[in-house]
Amino acid sequence: MWVKGALILPGAIDAQVHSLSQKDTEDFIWSTRAAAAGGVTTIVDMPYDEGHLVCSAEAVARKSAHAAAQARVDFALYGTIDPLEGPARIAEQAAAGVAGYKFSTFGTDPKRFPRIPAPLMAACFEEVARTGLAAGVHNEHDEYVRWAMEKVKAANITDYTAHGLSRPPLTELLAMAEIYEIGAATGCPAHVVHCSLPRGYEIAASYRAQGHEATAECLIHYLTLDEESDAKRLGGRSKCNPPLRPRAEVEGLWRQVVKGNVTLLSTDHVSWSLDRKTKPDMLANASGLPGLETMMPLFVKGAQERGVPLTWAAKLMAANPARHFRIDHVKGALSVGRDADIAVLTPEPWLYEAAERGNSVSGWSPYDGMKLPWRVAGSYSRGELVFDGSQVVAAPGRGRFVRPPLSVPYTRARA
């Protein structure tokens, strides 16, 4: 039963989810379960699935059909490229319904998560610009990261500090400058998919002031966790790319939120099994954190502690992502003509434990043991109750594939 003072928000759109990063583990049946329990009514899934890239119309169709059979809430999809093919299949993915494109300046894996060098990135941006969609990029300078990693290994540093040392701030900032300059040169909306540093949002704002479409996304763990206490406490469970930063940077990010320099808030959610997150050598662990079930309560907690207006919750997690992915004709606001996607939060202090909740396939969270002042008491997707405050009641397969309308066509090259 809901209590007086409930907070009613548009259902969140999580702009960055990895449902298939670990084969035969999470999948959409679990990611969308966690989403429903967290007030997230639409997820945007990334194109780097273990085993293959989503880089063709056929792959988009295959993944959307796979997800539709499992999803409990709605979903949109990112597309990408195979570096060996270049931008040849970007147009067909737009026709197949992707809501954006994802690239990386850093190569985690040459096939599953490849680096896209600057000349190829520029060619891709030119092609993406013709689709009317945005190019999202993982922002870490490949050469700099590899140099820093070798330095850490040579010094035999293996504890929690190793990860931050292997990815110093300049690795992010130099990559962001490259991304935004390519966007400016090609006329393509350039989006940085995660930034852990206040300086990065200032760089994005400077490009917007010059008239370019330059946006930046924050992750909930960058607004919540820090290197000094949380990475030390969690070890490999805290590893993410880019890494957690010192508390001073965390507080600086909140100031960027208030300034309006943060465009989107997401989770970069992935539920790695614990065997891939608990190795003694920090650098040997998988990168990424679960967060779908906790993003909304964590943001509300942090905002209230700092006097940040809660209207930012609706902007960063609903209105802005809907506009960014060109799905604001059906998503992103509580208004006539759009889907009735609603999250209800009530002021009930509670202790979060992922294993007890039962909505995470991996059964752990970096937020385990954290006291949250607001609880998701109900989630509605297209007017249907999908989470009743204690149980996810949505059946697998009720979620729909959300795509930009045909009024965002593939256009011809500019002269």
C-alpha positions, 0 to 999 in steps of 0.5 A: 500500500502506498503512503502519503508523499509518494513520488510519481516519475516517468518510467526510467529509460536506461540508456546503457544495458549489457544483457548478453555480455556473459553468455548463458548468464543474464539475458533479457529475462533477467535484465528486464526483471531487474529493470521492472523492480527498479522503475526502469520501463525501457532499456537500451541494450548495447551491441557487444554480445559475447560471441558476436557484434550486432552490426547488420540488419540481420543481427538487429532482427535476430536480437530484437526477436530474441529479446521480444520473447524474454523481455518484461519491459520495453527495449531499444537496441544499439548497433555498431560495426565490424571494423573489417566491414567499416561503415557499410552496414550502418544504413541497413541497421537504421532501417532495421530499427536501431536507436543509436550506434556505439563505437569505442576508442579503446579495444577490449577485445578485437572482435567483441569490443574492438577499437575504432581508430580515428580515420574509421571513426570519422567515416562511421560518423559521416554515415551515422549523420545521414541516419538522423541518429547519434554516435555513442562512443566509449571514451578511453585513449587506447595508447595511453591506457595500454601504456599506463597498464604496463606501468602498473604491471611493471610496478607489481601493483595488484590491489584496488588502486591498480585500476585507477592508476591504469586509467588516469584522467587524461585517458578519458579527456583526450578521447573525449576531445577526439570524439567531439572533434570528429563529430564537429567535422562530420556534423554527426551528433557525438555522444560520450557514453560515460564520463567519470570526471567533471572536466569531461562535462565541461568539455562537452558543454564547450562544444555545445556552446560552439553549436555542435551536438555534443552530449555526455552520459553519467553512470549512477555509480559515478554519482554514488561510489568513490575510489578511496572507500568503495573501491577499497572495500569492494575490490574487483566488484568495483571495477568498471571502465572508466574507473571509480574516481576520488570523492572530490570528483564524485561531488564535482559530478553532482555540480555538473548535474545542477549546471545542466551539463550531464545529458543522460543518466544510466547504469552501464548495467552488466551482471557478471558472475562473482567468479569474474569479479573476485580475483585478487589481481584487480586488473584480472577482473571483468569490468562493469557493475549491475545497477538496473534495480537501484538507479532511481532510488540511488539518484533520489537519495543523492539528489535529496542529500545535496538539495538537487531538484528531483525534476532532474530525475525525470530529465536525465532518466526519461525526457533526455534519453527519449529525445536522444534515441529519437523515441520521444514520440512514445517514451519519456514523459507523462503526457497524452499520446505517450506510453503510460510508463510510470515509476512510483517511489515511496519514502520508506527507508530500506536496506538493499541486498540483491540476493534477498531481492531475487531480481539479479541473476548474479545475486550481488551488487556494489550497493549491497548493505546500503540504506536507501530512503526511497523504495520503488513501490510500483512500476507501470509499463504502457499502463500495465503493472509490472512490479507491485512493490515486492514482486515482478509481475510482468511475464517474459515476452510482454516487452516490445521493441521500441524504435525511432519512427520512420520519420527519422529516415536514412538521408542522402549524403550532403553535398 
